[in-house]
């Protein structure tokens, strides 16, 4: 069944949210996959754009990258339409535009391209009204791919790991956001800040949560995503944790986060 055959939940404006942090290993792809699946379980129709050359969101839904003939790279460089790239998944209301390592080359190839910062925005425009939410899983950098993701989105979701130096680099990220907002995308806002890999047994984790809440205020979600083995294992089976281990506390956390996201929309 194609993505056009699956109805949206509502006629309200599509939310386009970039999941971003230039630090690696903070849970961007994990959040992209599991939040998409959690929203789908609540009746929302979601498009996940994998915009990271590592392709973790692609494999997180069981899509074999080696078997793909085209990916988001072909849209950016060869003007392939989004409609040709959208794959369905085992979650009936989640669809993916996949990425492969080819995407790494786009950063260089786009440098001399016309309207290089808005290629992703132009790609999504013809299909965005088909979805309740579009998530863009960003690479761990502040290069041209991330600028494209910021230009295409109406807001950003920032995952922050509950460890030392949690806020390190966030100032630079917010500065990049401010520049994009001033020059390219005036509507860009922070949608929310998500604390990931939380271990309630450590005082450090609780200190980091307090520090991030002091910095971002009510932008921080109440949901804390715990550090669990099941969340780490699920991608190797090509499944979101809510399907792989539905009763796991990580699955429960992402379902709770989905409720908060719906409440903020």
Buried (B, 14 or more C-beta within 10 A) or exposed (E): EEBEEBEBBEEEEBBBBBBBBBBEEBBBBBBBBBBBBBBBBBEBBBBBBBBBBBBBBBBBBBBEBEEBEBBBBBBBBEEBEBEEBBBBBEBEBBBBBBBBEBBBEBBEEBEEEEEBBBBBBBBBEEBBEBBBBBBBBBBBBBBBBBBBBBBBBBBBBBBBBBBEEBEEBBEEBBEBBEEBBEEBBEEBEBBBBBBBBBBEEEEEBBEBBEBBBEBBEEBBBEBBBBBBEBBEBBBEEBBBBBBBBEEBBBBBBBBBBBBBBBEEB
